[in-house]
């Protein structure tokens, strides 16, 4: 979720739901209304979190979570206030969870499917964003589809240029970030951050070594060989993945084999 105004975010979610229903109906011929329901997960915007005045991040996350609920999200993750500094502490994670629970059980916004339906402002924003999204899709189709657009750097270029314009606006003061380029606190303190226990790291490494030493080498080699074969073909990858896990292959080993088969994506820098 990008750092944008509340009602624009709501409109984005509503536009996405409309577009999904139309695409699965018109392009893929869906007839069951349940298959046309857009079910989606939202995570609040890590890019909006600031290292300065971290308590302000609680308010930002609350507004973003509210936009997701008003937009119809079925699943939601709220970022913790200190994630601009480090992995979140237990206290920060609990506060992020309580933010969701207050919205769910105290705010009343979950009691109706679409609380802002009929609002001229929100409906017009939704129409505007839907039209803009369809224009993007038409542009991508004209390039030969999503893969061709990716190979040409179109999506990466759009993201990078938007990020560049946003940062320029913040630096110039045209886009206000409270506590960063306006309304700065005279005295700020850095809250305690998450520290990884070196002893816990040691135990994890030792446990991994025990798993590798105790597994059946023949079963592991066979599972990884089948994973390689399927990854380089077109069959369903899930059964060999499950077999590899059953043979106690580690996540790193599985990922390395997939990298060997598929290569590694390198982002095209366009700015």
C-alpha positions in Angstrom: 0.0 0.0 0.0 1.5 3.3 -1.1 1.7 6.5 1.0 -1.5 8.2 -0.3 -4.6 9.9 1.0 -7.1 7.8 2.8 -10.0 8.0 0.3 -7.8 7.4 -2.7 -6.6 4.2 -1.1 -10.2 3.1 -0.5 -11.0 3.9 -4.1 -8.0 1.8 -5.3 -9.3 -1.2 -3.5 -12.9 -0.7 -4.7 -11.6 -0.3 -8.3 -9.6 -3.4 -8.1 -12.6 -5.4 -7.0 -14.7 -4.1 -9.9 -12.0 -4.9 -12.4 -11.4 -8.4 -11.1 -15.1 -9.2 -11.4 -15.3 -7.9 -14.9 -12.1 -9.6 -16.1 -13.0 -13.1 -14.8 -16.5 -12.7 -16.2 -15.6 -11.3 -19.6 -12.2 -12.7 -20.3 -12.4 -16.1 -18.6 -16.1 -16.7 -18.9 -16.8 -17.1 -15.2 -20.5 -17.7 -14.4 -20.5 -18.3 -10.6 -20.7 -15.1 -8.7 -18.4 -16.6 -6.0 -15.6 -17.0 -8.5 -16.0 -13.3 -9.4 -15.5 -12.1 -5.8 -12.1 -10.4 -5.3 -10.5 -11.7 -2.1 -7.3 -9.9 -1.3 -4.8 -9.3 1.5 -3.4 -5.9 2.4 -0.2 -5.0 4.2 0.2 -1.4 5.4 2.9 0.7 3.8 6.4 0.1 5.0 7.5 2.9 2.8 5.5 5.4 4.8 7.2 4.5 8.1 9.7 7.0 9.4 12.7 6.6 11.7 12.0 10.0 13.1 9.2 10.3 15.8 8.3 6.6 15.4 5.1 7.0 17.4 3.6 8.8 14.4 3.8 5.5 12.6 1.0 4.1 14.7 -1.3 6.7 13.3 -0.1 6.2 9.8 -0.7 2.4 10.1 -4.1 2.9 11.6 -5.3 5.1 8.7 -3.9 2.7 6.1 -5.5 -0.3 7.9 -8.8 1.6 8.0 -8.5 2.3 4.2 -8.0 -1.4 3.6 -11.1 -2.3 5.7 -13.3 0.3 4.0 -12.0 -1.0 0.6 -13.1 -4.5 1.4 -10.0 -6.4 2.3 -10.5 -9.9 3.8 -7.0 -10.2 5.3 -4.8 -7.5 6.8 -1.3 -7.1 8.2 -0.4 -4.0 10.1 3.2 -2.9 10.3 4.8 -2.2 13.6 5.9 1.3 14.6 9.6 0.6 14.8 10.1 -1.3 11.5 11.9 1.7 10.0 14.6 1.0 12.6 14.9 -2.8 12.9 12.8 -5.9 13.1 9.9 -5.1 15.4 10.0 -5.7 19.1 7.3 -7.8 20.8 5.7 -4.7 22.3 5.5 -3.0 18.9 4.0 -6.2 17.3 1.4 -6.3 20.0 0.4 -2.7 19.5 0.1 -3.4 15.7 -2.2 -6.3 16.5 -4.3 -4.2 18.9 -4.7 -1.6 16.1 -6.4 -4.3 14.0 -8.6 -5.4 16.9 -9.8 -1.9 17.7 -10.8 -1.4 14.1 -12.5 -4.8 14.1 -14.3 -4.7 17.4 -14.7 -1.0 18.4 -14.8 1.1 15.3 -17.9 -0.5 13.7 -16.5 -0.3 10.2 -16.8 -4.1 9.7 -20.6 -4.1 10.2 -21.5 -3.2 6.7 -19.9 -4.5 3.4 -19.2 -1.1 1.8 -19.7 1.8 4.2 -18.7 4.4 1.6 -20.9 3.1 -1.2 -22.9 6.0 -2.7 -20.5 8.7 -1.7 -20.0 10.9 -4.7 -16.4 11.6 -3.9 -15.5 8.0 -3.3 -17.5 6.7 -6.3 -15.9 9.3 -8.6 -12.5 8.5 -7.4 -13.2 4.8 -7.9 -14.3 5.4 -11.5 -11.2 7.6 -12.2 -8.8 5.0 -10.8 -10.5 2.2 -12.6 -10.2 4.1 -15.9 -6.5 4.8 -15.2 -5.8 1.2 -14.3 -7.5 0.0 -17.5 -5.4 2.4 -19.5 -2.3 0.8 -18.0 -3.5 -2.6 -18.8 -4.2 -1.6 -22.4 -0.7 -0.1 -22.7 0.8 -3.4 -21.4 -1.3 -5.4 -23.8 -0.1 -3.2 -26.7 3.5 -4.1 -25.7 2.8 -7.8 -26.1 1.6 -8.6 -22.6 3.0 -8.6 -19.1 6.2 -10.6 -19.8 7.1 -8.5 -22.7 6.5 -5.3 -20.6 8.7 -6.7 -17.8 11.5 -7.6 -20.3 11.3 -4.0 -21.5 11.5 -2.6 -18.0 8.1 -0.9 -18.2 6.8 -1.9 -14.8 10.1 -1.2 -13.1 10.4 2.2 -14.8 6.9 3.2 -13.6 7.7 2.2 -10.0 11.1 3.8 -9.9 9.9 7.1 -11.5 7.0 7.3 -9.0 9.4 6.7 -6.1 11.7 9.4 -7.5 9.0 11.9 -7.9 7.7 11.2 -4.4 11.1 11.7 -2.8 11.6 14.9 -4.7 8.3 16.2 -3.4 9.2 15.3 0.1 12.6 16.9 -0.1 11.1 20.0 -1.5 8.4 20.1 1.2 5.6 19.8 -1.3 4.5 16.5 0.2 4.3 16.8 4.0 5.7 14.0 6.2 4.9 14.9 9.8 8.0 14.8 12.0 10.3 14.6 9.0 10.0 17.7 6.8 7.4 19.5 8.9 6.3 19.6 12.5 9.5 18.1 13.7 9.9 17.2 17.4 12.5 19.3 19.1 13.7 16.4 21.2 13.4 12.8 20.0 14.4 9.5 21.5 15.1 6.2 19.8 13.0 3.4 21.3 14.6 0.0 22.2 14.9 -2.1 19.1 14.9 -5.8 18.5 18.2 -7.5 19.2 18.9 -11.0 18.0 20.3 -13.2 20.7 23.7 -14.6 19.6 22.9 -17.7 21.6 19.7 -18.3 19.7 21.6 -17.9 16.5 24.1 -20.5 17.6 21.3 -23.0 18.6 19.6 -22.5 15.2 22.9 -23.2 13.3 23.5 -26.3 15.4 20.0 -27.6 14.9 20.4 -27.1 11.1 23.6 -29.1 11.2 21.9 -31.9 13.1 19.1 -32.1 10.6 21.6 -32.3 7.7 23.7 -35.0 9.4 20.7 -37.1 10.3 18.7 -37.2 7.1 18.8 -40.0 4.5 21.3 -38.8 1.9 19.8 -41.0 -0.9 16.3 -39.8 -0.3 17.6 -36.2 -0.2 19.5 -36.6 -3.4 16.6 -38.2 -5.2 14.2 -35.5 -4.1 16.5 -32.7 -5.2 17.1 -34.4 -8.5 13.3 -34.6 -9.1 12.9 -31.0 -8.1 15.6 -30.0 -10.6 13.9 -32.0 -13.4 10.4 -30.5 -12.8 11.7 -27.0 -12.3 13.3 -27.2 -15.7 10.1 -28.5 -17.3 6.4 -27.6 -17.2 4.9 -30.1 -14.7 3.4 -29.2 -11.3 6.2 -28.1 -9.0 4.3 -28.7 -5.7 4.7 -32.5 -5.4 8.5 -32.4 -5.7 8.6 -29.5 -3.3 6.7 -31.5 -0.8 8.9 -34.5 -1.4 12.0 -32.3 -0.9 10.7 -31.0 2.4 9.9 -34.6 3.5 13.5 -35.5 2.8 14.5 -32.7 5.1 15.9 -30.4 2.4 16.3 -26.9 3.8 14.7 -23.8 2.5 18.1 -22.5 1.4 18.9 -25.7 -0.5 15.5 -25.7 -2.3 15.9 -22.1 -3.2 19.4 -22.7 -4.5 18.2 -25.5 -6.8 15.4 -23.3 -8.1 17.9 -20.4 -8.8 20.0 -22.8 -10.8 17.0 -23.9 -12.8 15.4 -20.5 -13.3 18.2 -17.9 -12.8 17.8 -14.8 -10.6 15.8 -11.7 -11.5 17.9 -8.5 -11.7 15.9 -5.3 -11.4 16.4 -3.0 -14.3 17.4 0.4 -13.0 15.8 3.1 -15.2 16.0 6.3 -13.2 
